[in-house]
Amino acid sequence: MAKKAQAKVLTQPQSQLHQHCLAVKEGTRRFENAFQGVARMILGGEIEKVVVNARTTYDFNIFRIGKKHVIGMYDEVNSFVSYVKDAAEGGSSKEMAFVLVGEPGNGKTFFVEFLCAQYRAFLSKPENRKYTFRLKGTDKLGQYGRISMIESQTYEDPMILAMNLFEDPEENKAFLSADIGFDDQSVDKLYENYRPIGACSGYIWNDIRQYCDGDLDKMLSLVDIIPVPLTESLGTVTGKYPAKDKITSSAVDLLGEESIQRLLHIADTNNPYRFDLRRGALARVAGGGIHFADEIYKNKKDLVQVYLGVIQNRNIEIDGYKWPIDTLIVATSNNSEFNRFLAEKEEAPIVDRCRVCYVSHNTNYKMQRDLTAYAIGTEARTTLTREALHQDPNLNYAGSVAAVLTRLPRSEKLTPVETMKLAAGEVAGEKSIKALAEVIDSLNQEADITKRFGQKGLGQRNLGRAIQLLTESSETNEGQCMFAYDVFLALERVILDYVTEPNDRAKYLEDLKTAKGLYRERIMTEMFNAYMDEPLAIRKDVMNYVNMIIGVDAENLGPDKMWKYKDPQTGELKALKIDDRFVKSVEERLGLKTEEQRDTFRTSIRKIYGQKISVDPNYNFMDNLELVKAVTDVRLKSDIAGAGSLIGALANRTNEENQKLYDRMVTTMLNKLGYCRTCSQKTIEYFCTQEDEI
């Protein structure tokens, strides 16, 4: 190191900057850029491998914590994590913005706001806290009027000041190594995140240098190290800029402007501190924060040009003055705005600077249950007259299935129900998950984004509207219950009112019919459970069938057809009598006429059993709708001579026996299956009609 550099090293290392540098050296405080901070937050949590649509991908626990967290979005989350990780490792992503593009109501804004909330919580921990500096005693410098204290406008890290104490870079390195004690390797690592000091901080620091005659001890006595405020409402660390209309929006909202109040104090008109950067959204997140540009392409052209400069150069630039910033820029846009923007060829440079991620709707109806629960609301609901409002146990299922089916594109290889089941990781007859993977691959080759898998359909807002229509209807308020079937009527109204494209409208209405058919199947099962006075009656019978076809060829099967087996769920030894007539009846209902067909089906069930039980001992085949339907029909037939007889008995309650059956089933539904008086009666009524039968 140069002798000149060593001569300027501190003689009394008691300054706050010195203490901060030592804390960074010891590891109790951190100096990292925004990308490194976010990457450490995500990758520091639990990471699991999951299979989504026949592909292995990663699930990051940070996005799955909290009362209201991100549901699904596996591909989008993986894209974001790889983008942040690449930028943190110095890749090309650090000069790009991450843009989420998709249909309205599919969770883009929610994802970014959730990320910001997690980042604020992460930074609130003492070891992750962001710090900045302020320069005091400026009123003594002579050119700052009564301004006695000036904070770094872009929340620069104190280490940035430490790397810019002197005009000569070698002197700065000498300060860090000789005085603080960083070794050469550590200094080089620090300088990977080097950036020049901002225009106003550099200008004031130069004034302080002249005032103190270059005495570093005296200069650093005027530096305070303070934590960056994390208050969400201040827009610091995580800030949002929503697109505004063409008249009210301006570059000032992003960059800042000349401050009249400051000009009243500052005598030197060349002083860059006359610009108030905190008036803009970018400066407040410039110290390792996240800037969220909502609907970025809705902004007028000159504002998009500002974003281009900020994304590429990571500088706030006003009148030739520069303030380097350290910011992760995340944006959202809907498909129509993005396509309109792409059509304007002269705007290509901004798209070139964006890592575009196309966000699809959630297509897993099991995960949709959580999203539907968000739409229904977690608080206890009441009617308009403030009486308790009950929720039909099938309401969530009906809404989830209907919404997901609209999001699944048509395919020649798979029916909508098969696609829905495979997308949820369930069994779909003989169709394998590979068939779904092939369908997704072929659809994702489409140039038109909206034709890709999951890109079109009823979004979360539309589902929310349907729930609103359901709760405001007179039937719901009179009966004090949100009856599941009514959600289809509400969704139909939403489709007719809000879907403008005729082809989409026709498809969604067709999907609604399919959803009603699935609801019908579920009600058949519920009625059987109610009839048997047992909540899990049908599940037991389905598993009995599965165990029977496994035990039918067992070596230890006696002439009495009793088979002993170990239950994988409880580990207990159980005995089961194999009923050939029951097994054959179920297989006849499935349309299996010949021995070859029966053997093929049984082999497939045994194979599924072997694969699933090893992973999930509680697997119960209830996702195999065809099998569940067949078992239900057989049991209804064998118990009371056909489903038609049960329907007849429930519909015609003129004799005492039928009335007793009806009352017993209603009692079971009320006490064991979670129904109320209204939805139990309406469900039985629906069961007695011939509507929506597949």
LOVODO-797739 format. One record per residue (C-alpha): x, y, z. Coordinates in pm, whole numbers, padded with zeros to 5 digits, always signed. Example, Ala and Ser with C-alpha at 12.3 -4.5 7.8 and 13.67 -1.06 7.14 Angstrom:
BEGIN
+01230-00450+00780+01367-00106+00714
end
This chain:
BEGIN
+00000+00000+00000+00112+00359-00059+00275+00550+00234+00048+00843+00164-00255+00615+00213-00125+00481+00545-00058+00832+00675-00428+00921+00656-00545+00622+00857-00743+00697+01176-00544+00761+01494-00845+00726+01726-01070+00454+01583-01380+00541+01785-01611+00669+01511-01949+00509+01439-01831+00423+01086-01532+00242+01233-01759+00042+01466-01991-00046+01176-01699-00167+00960-01573-00383+01248-01924-00530+01289-01926-00618+00917-01581-00775+00953-01697-00983+01252-02017-01087+01072-02268-00929+01315-02374-00687+01039-02390-00750+00666-02285-00571+00352-02466-00722+00054-02667-00601-00241-03044-00637-00279-03016-00953-00490-02786-01122-00240-03018-01030+00048-03330-01167-00122-03146-01481-00242-03016-01545+00112-03367-01501+00252-03519-01752+00006-03240-02009-00007-03184-01995+00369-03527-02151+00429-03641-02506+00365-03638-02628+00003-03840-02930-00105-03860-03125-00430-04211-03155-00570-04358-03301-00887-04581-03057-01076-04742-03160-01405-04500-03454-01445-04191-03239-01385-03971-03226-01077-03936-02873-00947-03846-02701-00621-04073-02555-00355-03935-02280-00132-04083-02274+00216-04048-01894+00251-04346-01854+00015-04564-02104+00206-04559-01951+00554-04814-01723+00715-05192-01720+00737-05238-01600+00378-04951-01726+00165-04873-01797-00200-05061-02102-00336-04902-02300-00619-04712-02079-00870-04424-02330-00868-04284-02242-01211-04312-01868-01145-04142-01895-00805-03861-02107-00955-03810-01850-01234-03791-01569-00980-03549-01756-00754-03317-01845-01045-03328-01480-01162-03237-01347-00816-02969-01612-00765-02812-01532-01104-02809-01160-01022-02665-01228-00675-02379-01420-00838-02302-01132-01076-02487-01269-01380-02664-01071-01650-02986-01065-01443-02848-00783-01227-02907-00546-01519-03265-00660-01569-03607-00621-01412-03828-00920-01335-04172-00878-01496-04472-01100-01419-04715-01104-01713-05055-01271-01703-05433-01247-01691-05596-01030-01422-05671-01205-01094-05409-01479-01108-05196-01365-00814-04918-01150-00968-04958-00852-00736-05025-01076-00437-04698-01263-00504-04490-00944-00516-04655-00793-00207-04605-01118-00018-04237-01118-00120-04201-00758+00002-04366-00840+00336-04131-01137+00386-03829-00922+00296-03929-00657+00551-03969-00929+00816-03629-01071+00716-03459-00730+00747-03619-00664+01085-03390-00929+01239-03083-00758+01393-02829-00962+01192-02997-00866+00861-03070-00500+00936-02987-00238+00672-02791+00068+00782-02722+00406+00630-02541+00722+00736-02618+01086+00798-02383+01383+00801-02429+01625+01091-02308+01975+01160-02379+02092+00803-02513+02425+00937-02152+02505+01037-02025+02458+00681-02162+02797+00573-02360+02705+00261-02647+02499+00409-02839+02766+00599-03019+02612+00896-02999+02254+00766-02800+02090+01048-02825+01726+00949-02837+01554+00608-02925+01187+00563-02808+00990+00260-03097+01041+00020-03062+00694-00133-03001+00514+00200-02644+00430+00099-02476+00163+00309-02202+00293+00543-01961+00058+00365-02020+00259+00047-01902+00567+00237-01603+00370+00369-01509+00279+00011-01537+00644-00096-01372+00826+00198-01082+00940-00021-01062+01036-00385-00786+00778-00438-00924+00419-00438-00595+00286-00298-00634+00508+00009-00982+00367+00068-00847+00013+00048-00570+00111+00288-00830+00237+00537-01024-00091+00520-00718-00316+00547-00476-00131+00772-00722+00030+01012-01027-00197+01014-00832-00518+00965-00985-00666+00649-00743-00893+00465-00684-00845+00091-00931-01120-00001-01206-00963+00214-01140-00619+00064-01171-00764-00287-01500-00928-00185-01630-00597-00048-01536-00422-00373-01752-00664-00572-02042-00454-00442-01861-00122-00485-02049+00171-00627-01965+00541-00632-02115+00758-00361-02427+00953-00462-02392+01306-00604-02521+01494-00298-02343+01275-00037-02016+01312-00232-02059+01690-00263-02132+01736+00109-01849+01500+00207-01614+01715-00001-01739+02028+00185-01679+01847+00517-01327+01754+00403-01248+02122+00334-01406+02231+00664-01199+01975+00859-00876+02044+00660-00863+01675+00561-00849+01554+00925-01018+01212+00897-01086+01183+01273-01270+01512+01269-01454+01427+00945-01580+01093+01076-01696+01253+01401-01962+01420+01184-02093+01082+01058-02379+00900+01233-02469+00542+01142-02845+00480+01161-03074+00187+01072-03289+00224+00760-03656+00260+00863-03867-00043+00774-04210+00120+00804-04419-00007+00512-04621+00314+00482-04303+00519+00428-04220+00317+00116-03865+00254+00236-03688-00078+00160-04000-00202-00023-04192+00052-00232-04470+00033-00488-04533+00259-00784-04875+00194-00941-04930+00308-01301-05119+00638-01313-05300+00820-01590-05110+01026-01846-05184+01365-01685-05099+01303-01319-04793+01078-01368-04445+01218-01424-04080+01123-01385-04084+01320-01057-04282+01036-00898-03988+00803-00963-03677+01022-00954-03760+01324-00741-03733+01696-00821-03577+02025-00719-03693+02120-00370-03797+02482-00314-03764+02440+00065-03400+02335+00027-03322+02617-00215-03426+02860+00060-03134+02727+00270-02869+02627+00017-02660+02918-00111-02459+02716-00365-02684+02654-00668-02445+02380-00791-02513+02169-00484-02698+01849-00592-02865+01835-00249-03110+02090-00389-03281+01790-00552-03520+01606-00322-03484+01241-00429-03712+01109-00156-03999+01275-00343-03956+00986-00590-04027+00619-00524-03684+00488-00631-03459+00668-00381-03653+00524-00088-03569+00167-00195-03220+00246-00327-03036+00098-00029-03085-00269-00104-03463-00264-00137-03734-00393-00371-03913-00157-00611-04251-00286-00725-04375-00131-01051-04741-00233-01076-04872-00250-01435-04544-00110-01567-04652-00101-01935-04957+00112-01857-04726+00403-01785-04677+00666-02053-04372+00640-02279-04144+00891-02107-04191+00712-01773-04109+00377-01935-03794+00542-02075-03702+00645-01721-03741+00282-01615-03516+00176-01905-03234+00397-01776-03284+00289-01415-03299-00084-01498-02992-00078-01723-02764+00162-01535-02903+00131-01181-02870+00509-01148-03107+00791-01062-03002+01066-01301-03119+01430-01281-02957+01717-01472-02638+01516-01521-02604+01431-01149-02601+01060-01067-02706+00863-00764-02615+00491-00795-02886+00268-00651-02901-00091-00529-03254-00210-00605-03434-00525-00713-03701-00413-00961-04007-00637-00987-04297-00541-01214-04634-00676-01324-04841-00640-01640-05153-00796-01785-05140-00972-02120-05330-00711-02321-05111-00419-02207-04795-00620-02266-04904-00723-02617-04995-00364-02700-04652-00255-02578-04476-00524-02784-04664-00408-03095-04485-00072-03066-04153-00186-03208-03963+00126-03099-04012+00023-02735-03815-00301-02781-03515-00194-02562-03722-00191-02243-03856-00544-02310-03499-00652-02382-03408-00535-02030-03685-00740-01868-03689-01101-01760-04050-01181-01855-04229-01457-01664-04573-01559-01789-04795-01631-01491-05062-01896-01535-05375-01947-01329-05372-02219-01064-05475-02546-01236-05461-02778-00935-05812-02805-00795-05681-02936-00461-05466-02625-00414-05755-02416-00540-05938-02510-00219-05709-02272-00027-05761-01997-00286-06137-02051-00275-06119-02029+00104-05948-01688+00059-06239-01581-00168-06505-01710+00076-06329-01539+00367-06186-01666+00692-06411-01464+00924-06749-01592+01041-07007-01482+00781-07346-01334+00862-07664-01260+00667-07786-00909+00594-07989-00927+00917-07670-01013+01112-07761-01380+01170-07500-01655+01140-07447-01769+00779-07365-02138+00734-07137-02273+00460-07237-02587+00272-06956-02848+00320-06948-02886-00060-06927-02511-00135-06549-02496-00156-06531-02807-00375-06798-02676-00615-06627-02335-00652-06278-02484-00685-06369-02741-00951-06571-02489-01155-06292-02228-01150-06015-02477-01237-06206-02638-01526-06238-02297-01700-05857-02263-01685-05784-02593-01856-05753-02572-02236-05932-02824-02456-05727-03119-02580-05793-03414-02810-05578-03643-02593-05754-03577-02261-06106-03495-02145-06145-03188-01916-06199-03413-01611-05890-03624-01693-05682-03308-01737-05811-03171-01406-05731-03490-01217-05386-03535-01369-05300-03169-01298-05383-03237-00932-05160-03547-00930-05453-03789-00919-05538-04105-01111-05732-04055-01435-05825-04407-01549-05563-04543-01788-05430-04199-01879-05085-04130-01738-04922-03808-01625-04706-03828-01938-05015-03758-02149-05065-03432-01956-04695-03344-01997-04727-03391-02375-05040-03173-02387-04866-02898-02186-04553-02914-02407-04755-02884-02728-04965-02596-02590-04657-02411-02465-04525-02398-02823-04806-02154-02907-04688-01804-02997-05011-01662-02850-04950-01668-02474-05320-01694-02389-05341-02034-02564-05080-02189-02336-05168-02417-02046-05351-02238-01764-05314-01893-01916-05686-01830-01968-05983-01882-01739-06181-01736-01452-05941-01563-01216-05954-01521-00840-06141-01191-00870-06415-01356-01077-06447-01628-00815-06467-01357-00550-06746-01187-00747-06937-01515-00763-06912-01554-00384-07036-01193-00346-07335-01266-00572-07403-01581-00371-07402-01402-00035-07622-01115-00154-07895-01341-00299-08226-01362-00116-08215-01746-00108-07885-01739+00081-08006-01479+00330-08347-01640+00381-08204-01989+00429-07903-01854+00627-07678-02088+00428-07441-02060+00130-07571-02361-00064-07304-02517-00289-07517-02554-00603-07595-02181-00601-07226-02105-00668-07275-02244-01022-07561-02002-01082-07345-01714-00950-07051-01818-01171-07284-01836-01471-07390-01476-01401-07022-01370-01373-06938-01541-01705-07228-01369-01882-07150-01028-01730-06770-01015-01733-06643-01243-02011-06659-01046-02336-06505-01297-02581-06791-01518-02720-06570-01829-02763-06439-01802-02409-06790-01750-02275-06917-02062-02454-06625-02271-02326-06667-02153-01966-07040-02232-01969-06957-02580-02102-06699-02621-01824-06965-02521-01573-07181-02813-01693-06887-03052-01636-06836-02906-01286-07205-02964-01208-07163-03328-01314-06868-03370-01074-07072-03205-00799-07352-03454-00873-07107-03744-00823-06995-03597-00493-07356-03565-00374-07419-03932-00462-07131-04025-00231-07254-03788+00043-07605-03938+00023-07464-04289+00059-07262-04181+00364-07575-04020+00510-07781-04330+00437-07520-04553+00603-07502-04313+00901-07124-04314+00859-06914-04015+00733-06654-04242+00570-06883-04524+00458-06804-04501+00087-06430-04469+00153-06437-04793+00353-06624-04974+00075-06382-04849-00192-06087-04974+00014-06271-05301+00078-06298-05353-00300-05926-05273-00345-05826-05511-00064-06054-05782-00203-05893-05779-00549-05549-05787-00385-05644-06077-00155-05838-06282-00411-05515-06446-00535-05350-06472-00192-05191-06807-00100-05327-06801+00256-05690-06763+00137-05903-07037+00295-06222-07199+00160-06426-06955+00374-06275-06672+00160-06138-06498+00473-05813-06307+00410-05588-06163+00675-05376-05861+00591-05180-05584+00763-05347-05243+00732-05075-05000+00606-05252-04706+00773-05272-04848+01126-05026-05139+01108-05294-05367+01259-05377-05718+01136-05724-05725+00981-05952-05996+00846-06162-05945+00533-06417-06176+00372-06381-06163-00005-06722-06114-00162-06697-06220-00528-07046-06095-00606-06963-05744-00475-06636-05735-00673-06805-05844-00996-07093-05600-00947-06848-05311-00913-06660-05420-01225-06985-05452-01421-07071-05093-01324-06731-04993-01461-06826-05154-01793-06581-05445-01762-06755-05737-01928-06480-05992-02008-06224-06163-01784-05939-05993-01975-06085-05648-01908-06131-05731-01539-05777-05866-01505-05633-05556-01677-05829-05323-01447-05735-05517-01134-05367-05512-01235-05382-05133-01282-05546-05087-00937-05282-05311-00774-05007-05113-00949-05149-04780-00830-05185-04925-00479-04821-05035-00477-04696-04697-00601-04915-04478-00379-04909-04665-00048-04528-04662-00035-04534-04282-00052-04864-04207+00129-04997-04482+00362-05328-04290+00393-05404-04305+00019-05768-04417-00021-05855-04418-00398-06123-04150-00345-05969-03953-00634-06066-04239-00870-06412-04101-00947-06517-04391-01173-06438-04646-00902-06610-04438-00631-06920-04400-00851-06932-04774-00927-06899-04872-00559-07165-04615-00460-07410-04745-00721-07354-05108-00620-07399-05037-00249-07713-04834-00307-07849-05112-00528-07766-05394-00288-07890-05209+00019-08227-05079-00101-08282-05222-00444-08135-04939-00650-08055-04569-00621-08393-04502-00778-08561-04655-00472-08368-04424-00237-08460-04126-00453-08822-04244-00453-08823-04296-00078-08677-03950-00012-08900-03778-00267-09223-03945-00161-09250-03916+00217-09621-03994+00243-09567-04314+00440-09409-04336+00784-09113-04555+00680-08998-04309+00412-09033-04017+00655-08823-04203+00914-08551-04267+00651-08555-03899+00552-08535-03782+00915-08252-04025+00993-08049-03908+00692-08105-03541+00778-07996-03609+01138-07677-03778+01014-07607-03486+00778-07659-03235+01061-07460-03418+01328-07187-03600+01137-07140-03444+00792-07138-03070+00871-07464-02969+00701-07726-02730+00837-08104-02767+00811-08119-02563+00488-07834-02722+00289-07921-03077+00404-08277-03038+00273-08162-02866-00048-07896-03134-00108-08151-03417-00067-08387-03224-00296-08110-03195-00557-08027-03566-00519-08391-03651-00592-08383-03467-00927-08225-03605-01244-08023-03286-01309-07656-03283-01415-07619-03660-01438-07307-03764-01628
end
